Amino acid sequence: MTIKISIDCMGGDHGTKVTVPASVSFLKSNADAELVLVGREDAIRAELNRLGVANHPRLTIKHAEDVVEMDDPVEVAMRRKRDSSMRVAIEMVREGQVQASLSAGNTGALMAISRYLLRTLPGVDRPAICTILPNQKNGPTYMLDLGANVDCAPEHLRQFARMASALVSSVEGRSRPTVGLLNVGTEEIKGNEVVKQASDLLREDHAKGVLNYHGNVEGNDIFEGTTDIVVCDGFVGNIALKTAEGLGRFFRVVLTSEFKSGVFNMLGALLAMKALRSISQRMNPSRFNGASLLGLRGLVFKSHGSADAFAYECAIKRAYDAVKHDVLQRISITMAELLPSSESQIPSGEATPFEQRTA
């Protein structure tokens, strides 16, 4: 099956200078993929011509005149820019023309437009932003929510855990991924009332076999790999993520500065070059670029706005893997199975719009 993804080429800090080269590079190693480049056609064609691939057989262009700027208020993106590259790319998901969409644009606008156009799955009150972070076990830690929902009720956190479990089961092949609830301590008595009540709900799901709930985890557990999934509200998650990113940059700057501070330090850096390259690769945040908007009736992914071509290509791969592992269907079935039968609206095995169009 061909995997088709729409790319918001105008989104992010760098626009077509990053999104188009990343798309071209991605197709070189994924023969079963096709990409639709959405945005101002003249700008996209100019970049394709520069790269010498003006007539790539697996690249098509869909013109969209408007651009959602990084500082645009949500209402501007929703009401005044109805022909934006972001919106058109997501509309293609809704219409079944593609199976997933990727943007590096304004996060608030992306979430609002995605939720408006695609709606949420039955059993999901709010979509959540989920990304992966490196850990000491040389594997990923999935973490959500990272900013979509600043205030959450206990039930929302349980829904996040259920969706993430379906995601990790699909992509990582783990039948019962472990779930941790981010807290100020591992003891059950710790935390505010929302976290305590959420923990009770997660323990209920664990007893029913719905989740593999580990219990409370702390900030250090994210990078120790204590659990496969870490759940929190968007306020806490966004701060934790930005703190980790800032620490990573600080570490890199200090390390580089110290190695350049003297002849002997420079010699030491030369001798340790292989190890330093390995460390840099393992800790390179670009490898983990690409956050999924879980809970929608379609696959939408968010890249860092400042991503370079390598990081953006990693985000395309994240969207590609989600389609390939049938993540949307897995999450849909998981959430539908947990609803009372009168509320469930997703028949098991129902074809998606894309599958209906390509059957």
RAHU-V643197 format. One record per run of one state. SS is the DSSP state (helix for helix, strand for strand, loop for the rest). FROM is the first residue (numbers start at 1). LEN is the number of residues. If there is no record, write none. Layout:
ss->SS from->FROM len->LEN
ss->SS from->FROM len->LEN
This chain:
ss->loop from->1 len->2
ss->strand from->3 len->6
ss->loop from->9 len->7
ss->helix from->16 len->13
ss->loop from->29 len->4
ss->strand from->33 len->7
ss->loop from->40 len->1
ss->helix from->41 len->11
ss->loop from->52 len->7
ss->strand from->59 len->5
ss->loop from->64 len->2
ss->strand from->66 len->1
ss->loop from->67 len->7
ss->helix from->74 len->7
ss->loop from->81 len->3
ss->strand from->84 len->1
ss->helix from->85 len->10
ss->loop from->95 len->5
ss->strand from->100 len->4
ss->loop from->104 len->3
ss->helix from->107 len->12
ss->loop from->119 len->1
ss->strand from->120 len->1
ss->loop from->121 len->7
ss->strand from->128 len->7
ss->loop from->135 len->5
ss->strand from->140 len->5
ss->loop from->145 len->9
ss->helix from->154 len->19
ss->loop from->173 len->5
ss->strand from->178 len->5
ss->loop from->183 len->10
ss->helix from->193 len->16
ss->loop from->209 len->3
ss->strand from->212 len->6
ss->loop from->218 len->1
ss->helix from->219 len->6
ss->loop from->225 len->4
ss->strand from->229 len->3
ss->loop from->232 len->2
ss->helix from->234 len->26
ss->loop from->260 len->3
ss->helix from->263 len->9
ss->loop from->272 len->1
ss->helix from->273 len->11
ss->loop from->284 len->1
ss->helix from->285 len->4
ss->loop from->289 len->2
ss->strand from->291 len->4
ss->loop from->295 len->1
ss->strand from->296 len->1
ss->loop from->297 len->2
ss->strand from->299 len->4
ss->loop from->303 len->6
ss->helix from->309 len->16
ss->loop from->325 len->2
ss->helix from->327 len->11
ss->loop from->338 len->15
ss->helix from->353 len->6
ss->loop from->359 len->1
